[in-house]
């Protein structure tokens, strides 16, 4: 092992395919130029590990890595537990320090970034090389099996395989992916609503459970197998289940259409798909908020080509597609009409 080690991972914004990765469909996230860095140093005075983050005032010390603390440190503790279990290492006597310019709790995948960064730092510290595919699985296991957030692996995948200024089109069923260049004339601009959301409260898990229940009723493995809901399908589902299934099926198709539009440089069409996605998340999947809806409406009213919430919803941020030359004017318009907004 080394005396010090560093791991870094970037956040993401999701352009298309919301709530699709845990339904084995297609998604289109974009890695952003905001990251979390994790520094690991040897500290012989510790029995276990000590964790410090610039985003929180308190330091966390623990000798028990197999139990959650139900706070911000669980993603780091879980990373240590999963890494130690995978490589048969007793992780102890280390100080873990986090530094970040990636906002927390707004839907830009800070949890996946901190997990991937921690695993990379542990890999460097213990001098164990981890292939990208293996790293995705370990990072996803931390979030799903240790922390208990039942999302798919999109966030971990784009943090590891993504690239700045390239959209990543990912088929989460096969893990086949493609990086798509984005024109320098356009910006996918992120606006934080100021309303933080917390996914560890079970809201995301309930949506996933409902999708699995619907799939079981329809006798299929996952919802994205379907291209439409037949009348026969609808007859055995409740109204709520029809809405949820409809969003998933149509959103998966939007991701595929979005890939075509972005590849062809048709930003007008891609923007329309973004707004369709938001409307579906608001009306069918019901994960939007009044704040997110207001920001989407303001951006589109100003002249954005399309806008949508990004991430799981329940608060957080939106992403809007706009010509780069109009970004500064959009900022002023948003501040005038939504003073609590923050810009990434």
C-alpha positions as CSV (number, residue, x, y, z in Angstrom):
1,X,0.0,0.0,0.0
2,X,1.0,3.6,-0.4
3,X,1.1,6.3,2.3
4,X,-1.3,8.6,0.4
5,X,-3.7,8.0,-2.5
6,X,-6.2,10.1,-4.5
7,X,-9.4,9.1,-6.3
8,X,-11.6,11.4,-8.4
9,X,-15.0,11.0,-10.1
10,X,-17.3,13.3,-11.9
11,X,-21.0,14.0,-11.6
12,X,-23.5,13.8,-14.4
13,X,-26.7,15.3,-15.8
14,X,-29.3,13.0,-17.4
15,X,-30.5,14.3,-20.7
16,X,-33.0,11.5,-21.4
17,X,-34.2,8.2,-20.0
18,X,-35.3,9.1,-16.5
19,X,-36.2,6.2,-14.2
20,X,-35.2,3.8,-17.0
21,X,-32.0,2.2,-15.8
22,X,-33.7,0.0,-13.2
23,X,-36.2,-1.0,-15.9
24,X,-33.4,-2.2,-18.2
25,X,-33.9,0.4,-20.9
26,X,-31.9,3.1,-22.6
27,X,-30.6,6.3,-21.0
28,X,-28.5,9.3,-22.1
29,X,-26.5,10.9,-19.3
30,X,-23.8,13.5,-19.8
31,X,-20.7,13.7,-17.5
32,X,-20.2,17.3,-16.1
33,X,-17.1,19.1,-15.2
34,X,-17.8,19.0,-11.4
35,X,-16.1,16.3,-9.4
36,X,-15.4,14.8,-6.0
37,X,-11.8,14.0,-4.9
38,X,-11.1,11.5,-2.2
39,X,-7.7,11.6,-0.4
40,X,-6.6,8.6,1.7
41,X,-3.7,8.8,4.1
42,X,-2.3,6.3,6.5
43,X,-2.9,7.1,10.2
44,X,-1.4,4.6,12.7
45,X,-3.2,6.2,15.6
46,X,-6.6,5.0,14.3
47,X,-8.1,1.6,15.0
48,X,-10.6,1.9,12.1
49,X,-11.2,4.8,9.7
50,X,-11.8,8.5,10.1
51,X,-13.8,10.5,7.4
52,X,-13.8,14.2,6.9
53,X,-15.7,16.2,4.2
54,X,-15.5,19.9,3.4
55,X,-19.3,19.8,3.0
56,X,-20.0,18.8,6.6
57,X,-18.7,20.1,9.9
58,X,-18.4,16.8,11.7
59,X,-15.8,14.1,11.4
60,X,-16.8,10.5,11.4
61,X,-14.8,7.7,13.1
62,X,-15.8,4.1,13.0
63,X,-14.3,0.7,13.6
64,X,-17.4,-1.1,12.1
65,X,-17.6,-1.1,8.4
66,X,-20.5,-3.4,7.9
67,X,-23.2,-1.1,9.5
68,X,-24.7,2.0,8.2
69,X,-24.7,5.3,10.2
70,X,-27.7,6.6,8.2
71,X,-25.9,9.8,7.3
72,X,-23.6,11.3,4.6
73,X,-20.7,9.0,5.5
74,X,-22.6,5.8,4.5
75,X,-21.4,5.9,0.8
76,X,-17.7,6.1,2.0
77,X,-18.2,3.5,4.8
78,X,-20.0,1.2,2.3
79,X,-17.2,1.7,-0.3
80,X,-14.7,0.5,2.3
81,X,-16.9,-2.4,3.3
82,X,-17.5,-3.6,-0.3
83,X,-13.9,-3.1,-1.3
84,X,-12.6,-4.9,1.7
85,X,-15.0,-7.8,1.3
86,X,-14.2,-8.1,-2.5
87,X,-10.4,-8.2,-2.0
88,X,-10.2,-9.8,1.4
89,X,-8.6,-6.7,3.0
90,X,-9.1,-5.4,6.6
91,X,-9.4,-1.7,6.0
92,X,-8.2,0.2,9.0
93,X,-5.8,3.0,10.2
94,X,-6.7,5.3,7.3
95,X,-7.9,8.9,7.2
96,X,-10.3,9.7,4.3
97,X,-10.7,13.3,3.3
98,X,-13.3,14.5,0.7
99,X,-13.1,17.7,-1.3
100,X,-15.8,18.6,-3.8
101,X,-17.2,21.2,-6.2
102,X,-20.2,18.9,-7.0
103,X,-23.5,20.0,-5.4
104,X,-25.2,17.5,-3.1
105,X,-28.8,16.4,-3.4
106,X,-29.8,18.1,-6.6
107,X,-29.8,15.2,-9.0
108,X,-26.3,15.4,-10.5
109,X,-25.2,12.0,-9.0
110,X,-23.0,13.1,-6.1
111,X,-23.6,9.8,-4.4
112,X,-22.2,7.8,-7.3
113,X,-19.3,10.2,-7.7
114,X,-18.3,9.9,-4.1
115,X,-18.5,6.1,-4.2
116,X,-16.5,5.8,-7.4
117,X,-13.9,8.3,-6.1
118,X,-13.6,6.4,-2.8
119,X,-13.2,3.1,-4.6
120,X,-10.5,4.6,-6.9
121,X,-8.7,6.0,-3.9
122,X,-8.8,2.6,-2.1
123,X,-7.6,0.9,-5.3
124,X,-4.6,3.3,-5.4
125,X,-3.9,3.0,-1.7
126,X,-3.9,-0.8,-1.7
127,X,-2.3,-1.0,-5.1
128,X,-5.1,-3.2,-6.6
129,X,-6.0,-2.6,-10.2
130,X,-9.7,-2.6,-10.9
131,X,-11.1,-2.8,-14.5
132,X,-13.8,-0.4,-15.4
133,X,-16.5,-3.0,-15.7
134,X,-15.6,-4.4,-12.2
135,X,-15.6,-0.9,-10.8
136,X,-19.1,-0.2,-12.0
137,X,-20.4,-3.3,-10.3
138,X,-18.6,-2.5,-7.0
139,X,-19.9,1.1,-7.0
140,X,-23.5,0.0,-7.8
141,X,-23.3,-2.6,-5.0
142,X,-22.4,0.1,-2.5
143,X,-25.4,2.1,-3.3
144,X,-27.9,-0.8,-3.8
145,X,-26.7,-3.4,-1.3
146,X,-25.1,-1.3,1.5
147,X,-26.9,2.1,1.4
148,X,-30.1,0.6,0.2
149,X,-31.0,3.0,-2.7
150,X,-32.6,0.8,-5.4
151,X,-31.6,2.6,-8.6
152,X,-29.9,1.2,-11.7
153,X,-26.3,1.5,-12.6
154,X,-26.5,4.5,-15.0
155,X,-24.9,7.0,-12.5
156,X,-21.9,4.7,-11.8
157,X,-21.5,3.8,-15.4
158,X,-21.3,7.4,-16.7
159,X,-19.0,8.4,-13.9
160,X,-16.6,5.7,-15.0
161,X,-17.1,5.5,-18.8
162,X,-18.3,9.0,-19.6
163,X,-16.5,12.0,-21.0
164,X,-17.0,15.8,-20.7
165,X,-18.9,17.2,-23.7
166,X,-20.0,13.8,-24.9
167,X,-23.4,12.3,-24.2
168,X,-23.3,8.7,-23.2
169,X,-26.1,6.5,-24.8
170,X,-26.3,3.4,-22.7
171,X,-28.4,0.3,-23.0
172,X,-28.7,-0.8,-19.4
173,X,-29.9,-4.3,-20.4
174,X,-26.7,-5.1,-22.4
175,X,-24.4,-2.4,-21.0
176,X,-23.5,-1.5,-24.6
177,X,-22.8,2.2,-24.9
178,X,-21.8,4.9,-27.4
179,X,-20.3,8.4,-26.8
180,X,-22.0,11.2,-28.9
181,X,-20.3,14.5,-29.6
182,X,-22.2,17.7,-28.7
183,X,-21.9,20.8,-30.8
184,X,-20.0,23.7,-29.2
185,X,-22.9,26.0,-30.2
186,X,-25.3,24.5,-27.7
187,X,-25.3,24.1,-23.9
188,X,-27.1,21.7,-21.7
189,X,-27.4,24.2,-18.8
190,X,-28.2,23.0,-15.2
191,X,-30.3,25.1,-12.9
192,X,-30.8,24.1,-9.2
193,X,-34.2,24.7,-7.8
194,X,-32.9,25.1,-4.3
195,X,-35.2,22.3,-3.1
196,X,-32.9,19.4,-2.0
197,X,-34.2,15.8,-2.4
198,X,-33.1,12.8,-0.4
199,X,-33.4,9.4,-2.1
200,X,-32.5,7.3,1.0
201,X,-35.9,8.0,2.4
202,X,-37.4,5.2,0.2
203,X,-39.2,7.3,-2.4
204,X,-37.1,5.9,-5.3
205,X,-37.4,2.3,-3.9
206,X,-41.2,2.6,-4.0
207,X,-41.1,3.5,-7.7
208,X,-38.8,0.6,-8.5
209,X,-41.0,-1.8,-6.5
210,X,-44.1,-0.6,-8.4
211,X,-42.3,-1.2,-11.7
212,X,-41.4,-4.7,-10.7
213,X,-44.9,-5.4,-9.6
214,X,-46.3,-4.3,-12.9
215,X,-43.7,-6.4,-14.8
216,X,-44.8,-9.4,-12.8
217,X,-48.5,-8.8,-13.6
218,X,-47.7,-8.5,-17.3
219,X,-45.5,-11.7,-17.1
220,X,-42.4,-9.9,-18.4
221,X,-38.9,-9.5,-17.0
222,X,-38.8,-5.7,-17.3
223,X,-41.1,-3.0,-18.6
224,X,-38.7,-1.8,-21.4
225,X,-39.4,-5.0,-23.2
226,X,-42.7,-3.5,-24.3
227,X,-43.1,-0.9,-27.1
228,X,-46.7,-0.1,-26.0
229,X,-49.4,-1.1,-23.5
230,X,-52.1,-3.2,-25.2
231,X,-55.7,-3.1,-24.1
232,X,-55.2,-6.5,-22.6
233,X,-52.3,-5.1,-20.5
234,X,-54.3,-2.2,-19.4
235,X,-57.2,-4.4,-18.2
236,X,-55.1,-6.0,-15.6
237,X,-53.4,-2.8,-14.3
238,X,-54.7,-0.1,-12.0
239,X,-54.8,3.5,-13.3
240,X,-51.7,4.4,-11.4
241,X,-49.9,1.3,-12.8
242,X,-50.9,2.3,-16.3
243,X,-49.5,5.7,-15.9
244,X,-46.2,4.4,-14.5
245,X,-45.8,1.8,-17.2
246,X,-46.7,4.3,-19.9
247,X,-44.0,6.7,-18.7
248,X,-41.3,3.9,-18.7
249,X,-42.2,2.5,-22.1
250,X,-42.5,6.0,-23.8
251,X,-39.4,7.3,-22.0
252,X,-37.3,4.4,-23.3
253,X,-38.4,5.2,-26.8
254,X,-37.6,8.9,-26.3
255,X,-34.0,7.9,-25.4
256,X,-33.7,6.0,-28.7
257,X,-35.2,8.9,-30.7
258,X,-32.9,11.3,-28.7
259,X,-29.9,9.3,-29.8
260,X,-30.8,9.7,-33.4
261,X,-31.5,13.4,-33.0
262,X,-28.3,14.2,-31.2
263,X,-26.2,12.1,-33.6
264,X,-27.7,14.0,-36.5
265,X,-27.3,17.4,-34.8
266,X,-31.0,18.0,-34.6
267,X,-31.1,20.0,-31.4
268,X,-34.6,21.3,-32.0
269,X,-36.0,17.7,-32.0
270,X,-33.9,16.8,-29.0
271,X,-35.3,19.8,-27.1
272,X,-38.8,18.7,-27.9
273,X,-38.1,15.2,-26.5
274,X,-36.7,16.8,-23.3
275,X,-39.9,18.7,-22.6
276,X,-42.0,15.6,-23.5
277,X,-39.9,13.7,-20.9
278,X,-40.5,16.3,-18.2
279,X,-44.2,16.4,-18.9
280,X,-44.3,12.6,-18.6
281,X,-42.3,12.7,-15.3
282,X,-44.7,15.3,-14.0
283,X,-48.1,13.8,-15.2
284,X,-47.5,10.1,-15.4
285,X,-44.6,9.2,-13.1
286,X,-45.4,12.0,-10.7
287,X,-41.9,12.8,-9.4
288,X,-41.7,16.5,-10.3
289,X,-42.4,19.4,-8.0
290,X,-43.9,22.9,-8.5
291,X,-40.4,24.4,-8.3
292,X,-39.1,22.1,-11.1
293,X,-42.2,22.7,-13.2
294,X,-41.8,26.5,-12.8
295,X,-38.1,26.4,-13.9
296,X,-38.9,24.3,-16.9
297,X,-41.8,26.6,-17.9
298,X,-39.5,29.7,-17.5
299,X,-36.7,28.3,-19.6
300,X,-39.0,27.3,-22.4
301,X,-40.8,30.6,-22.2
302,X,-37.5,32.4,-22.5
303,X,-36.5,30.4,-25.6
304,X,-34.8,27.2,-24.6
305,X,-35.2,24.4,-27.1
306,X,-36.4,22.1,-24.3
307,X,-36.1,21.5,-20.6
308,X,-36.7,18.7,-18.0
309,X,-36.0,17.7,-14.5
310,X,-32.8,15.7,-14.2
311,X,-32.2,12.8,-11.8
312,X,-34.9,11.0,-9.9
313,X,-37.0,14.1,-9.2
314,X,-38.6,15.0,-5.9
315,X,-36.7,18.2,-6.0
316,X,-33.2,19.1,-7.2
317,X,-32.3,20.5,-10.6
318,X,-33.5,20.8,-14.2
319,X,-31.4,20.8,-17.4
320,X,-32.3,23.0,-20.3
321,X,-31.0,23.0,-23.9
322,X,-30.1,26.4,-25.2
323,X,-27.8,28.1,-27.6
324,X,-24.6,29.1,-25.8
325,X,-24.9,32.7,-26.9
326,X,-28.2,33.0,-24.9
327,X,-27.0,31.5,-21.6
328,X,-26.2,34.7,-19.8
329,X,-29.5,36.3,-20.8
330,X,-31.3,33.2,-19.6
331,X,-29.5,33.5,-16.2
332,X,-30.8,37.1,-15.8
333,X,-34.3,36.0,-16.8
334,X,-34.4,33.2,-14.3
335,X,-33.0,35.3,-11.4
336,X,-35.7,37.9,-12.0
337,X,-38.5,35.3,-11.9
338,X,-37.0,32.6,-9.6
339,X,-34.5,34.3,-7.1
340,X,-33.6,31.0,-5.4
341,X,-32.1,29.5,-8.5
342,X,-28.5,28.5,-8.6
343,X,-26.5,27.7,-11.8
344,X,-23.9,25.1,-12.5
